[in-house]
Amino acid sequence: MAEIRVLRIGHRPDRDKRVTTHTALTARALGAKGVLVDSKDPKLEENVRSVVDRFGGDFSIETGVQWRKVLREFDGKIAHLTMYGMRVDEAVPLLQDEDLLVVVGAEKVPAEIYQLATVNVSVGNQPHSEIAALAIFMDRLTAGQALYQERGGRMKVIPNDRGKTVIDSSK
Ligand SMILES: C[S@@+](CC[C@H](N)C(=O)[O-])C[C@H]1O[C@@H](n2cnc3c(N)ncnc32)[C@H](O)[C@@H]1O
């Protein structure tokens, strides 16, 4: 099965801590295999790995990557999420057959990204957030299949219409 990874561009460790953490956790929850971040951020790596350790699954994080090199060397398709791109529903059928790298920005992304992408994809043409754009895009791409996938983690949440039911298999 084709694998999905996310490349986060423009991460500023001092300002984007929460947003990039949530981008990574959203990528994981919605079925990506890993996230690559352009600035080195050991604390971000630690936080994301801690979630993976507890809740399971096969998800990697690498920070301090050179985005240009990653994009040039990626063996698969590249979807850059931008409010200026083609409609998500038209893009998804073009992106099903190969490994996929999904690029999201923080502030304005370098113009070169638009050229290096296989497709520039919009999730609506209004400005909003990389986390929202990633979640909707991934959900459309996977037809919702990742949401309740078993991850084999130590911590397991049992869906409950009231209250919290969590099984910790280490206890
Ligand atoms: C806060 S926005 C940056 C907007 C910035 N002013 C620009 O012109 O690129 C951060 C990221 O969210 C994503 N994003 C925001 N709105 C989007 C939309 N409507 N469709 C797809 N991606 C979007 C893009 O990946 C963007 O780089």
The ligand as an SDF file (V2000), in Angstrom:
LIG
                    3D

 27 29  0  0  0  0  0  0  0  0999 V2000
   -1.3100   30.0780    7.8310 C   0  0  0  0  0  0  0  0  0  0  0  0
   -1.1970   29.3860    6.2530 S   0  0  0  0  0  0  0  0  0  0  0  0
   -0.0480   30.4120    5.3750 C   0  0  0  0  0  0  0  0  0  0  0  0
   -0.6960   31.3610    4.4730 C   0  0  0  0  0  0  0  0  0  0  0  0
    0.3040   32.2810    3.8050 C   0  0  0  0  0  0  0  0  0  0  0  0
   -0.1780   33.6160    3.9760 N   0  0  0  0  0  0  0  0  0  0  0  0
    0.4910   31.9740    2.3330 C   0  0  0  0  0  0  0  0  0  0  0  0
    0.1670   32.8040    1.5100 O   0  0  0  0  0  0  0  0  0  0  0  0
    0.9850   30.8830    2.0140 O   0  0  0  0  0  0  0  0  0  0  0  0
   -0.1600   28.0030    6.5800 C   0  0  0  0  0  0  0  0  0  0  0  0
   -0.3720   26.8460    5.6710 C   0  0  0  0  0  0  0  0  0  0  0  0
   -1.6980   26.3760    5.7840 O   0  0  0  0  0  0  0  0  0  0  0  0
   -2.0660   25.6990    4.6020 C   0  0  0  0  0  0  0  0  0  0  0  0
   -3.3280   26.2460    4.1400 N   0  0  0  0  0  0  0  0  0  0  0  0
   -3.9650   27.3330    4.6180 C   0  0  0  0  0  0  0  0  0  0  0  0
   -5.1350   27.5150    3.9780 N   0  0  0  0  0  0  0  0  0  0  0  0
   -5.2490   26.5250    3.0780 C   0  0  0  0  0  0  0  0  0  0  0  0
   -6.2440   26.1480    2.1160 C   0  0  0  0  0  0  0  0  0  0  0  0
   -7.3540   26.8450    1.9480 N   0  0  0  0  0  0  0  0  0  0  0  0
   -6.0190   25.0490    1.3670 N   0  0  0  0  0  0  0  0  0  0  0  0
   -4.8980   24.3100    1.5230 C   0  0  0  0  0  0  0  0  0  0  0  0
   -3.9240   24.6130    2.4160 N   0  0  0  0  0  0  0  0  0  0  0  0
   -4.1000   25.7000    3.1760 C   0  0  0  0  0  0  0  0  0  0  0  0
   -0.9120   25.8740    3.6120 C   0  0  0  0  0  0  0  0  0  0  0  0
   -0.0940   24.7100    3.6170 O   0  0  0  0  0  0  0  0  0  0  0  0
   -0.1600   27.0770    4.2090 C   0  0  0  0  0  0  0  0  0  0  0  0
    1.2100   27.0790    3.8580 O   0  0  0  0  0  0  0  0  0  0  0  0
  1  2  1  0
  2  3  1  0
  2 10  1  0
  3  4  1  0
  4  5  1  0
  5  6  1  0
  5  7  1  0
  7  8  2  0
  7  9  1  0
 10 11  1  0
 11 12  1  0
 11 26  1  0
 12 13  1  0
 13 14  1  0
 13 24  1  0
 14 15  1  0
 14 23  1  0
 15 16  2  0
 16 17  1  0
 17 18  1  0
 17 23  2  0
 18 19  1  0
 18 20  2  0
 20 21  1  0
 21 22  2  0
 22 23  1  0
 24 25  1  0
 24 26  1  0
 26 27  1  0
M  CHG  2   2   1   9  -1
M  END
$$$$
